[in-house]
Amino acid sequence: MDTYSTQSLYEASYLMANGFLIISRKTDGQKTHILFEDTPKLKQAVMAFYNGDGMVNAKSFVNNYRSLKDMVFQRPGRGYGI
């Protein structure tokens, strides 16, 4: 399976609000990479995000952002399991 990686919490929140699921996360020193399954639909969503054409539910976006922030800044070995 091919994966798409992002370090942007905003991009990841947008993708999650569009229904894409996180498949894993990788930590490289201070940086966390959030991984999604790479599909043509995901690529379209990424382009919409960066072109400013994408629209999502604001509440879903904010809730996803908060969850991702918690996941990224959580101490290793505690919770989330990804």
SVG drawing of the C-alpha trace seen along z (x, -y; Angstrom):
<svg xmlns="http://www.w3.org/2000/svg" viewBox="-20 -29 36 31">
<polyline fill="none" stroke="black" stroke-width="0.4" points="0.0,0.0 1.3,-3.4 1.1,-6.1 0.8,-9.9 2.6,-11.7 2.1,-15.2 3.5,-17.2 0.7,-19.8 -1.9,-19.5 -4.2,-21.7 -3.9,-19.5 -4.4,-16.3 -7.4,-17.9 -8.9,-18.7 -8.3,-15.2 -9.9,-13.7 -12.9,-16.0 -13.2,-14.6 -13.4,-11.1 -9.8,-9.9 -8.4,-7.8 -5.0,-8.0 -3.2,-4.7 -0.1,-5.5 2.2,-8.2 5.9,-8.4 8.1,-10.5 11.5,-11.7 13.1,-13.6 10.9,-16.6 8.8,-16.1 5.7,-14.0 4.5,-12.7 0.8,-11.7 0.2,-9.0 -2.8,-8.3 -3.5,-5.7 -2.4,-7.3 -5.4,-7.1 -6.4,-9.2 -9.3,-10.6 -6.8,-11.6 -4.6,-13.4 -7.7,-15.3 -8.5,-16.4 -4.9,-17.5 -4.9,-19.6 -8.3,-21.1 -6.8,-22.0 -3.7,-23.7 -5.7,-25.4 -8.2,-26.8 -11.1,-25.0 -11.8,-22.5 -14.8,-22.8 -15.4,-20.9 -17.6,-21.1 -15.9,-23.6 -16.8,-21.8 -15.3,-18.6 -12.2,-20.4 -11.6,-22.0 -12.3,-18.7 -9.9,-16.9 -7.3,-19.6 -7.6,-19.4 -7.3,-15.6 -4.3,-15.7 -2.6,-18.3 -3.1,-16.1 -1.8,-13.1 1.3,-14.9 2.3,-16.5 1.5,-13.4 4.4,-11.7 5.6,-8.5 4.1,-5.3 0.9,-6.8 -2.4,-6.4 -3.5,-6.6 -1.6,-3.4 -0.6,-4.6"/>
</svg>
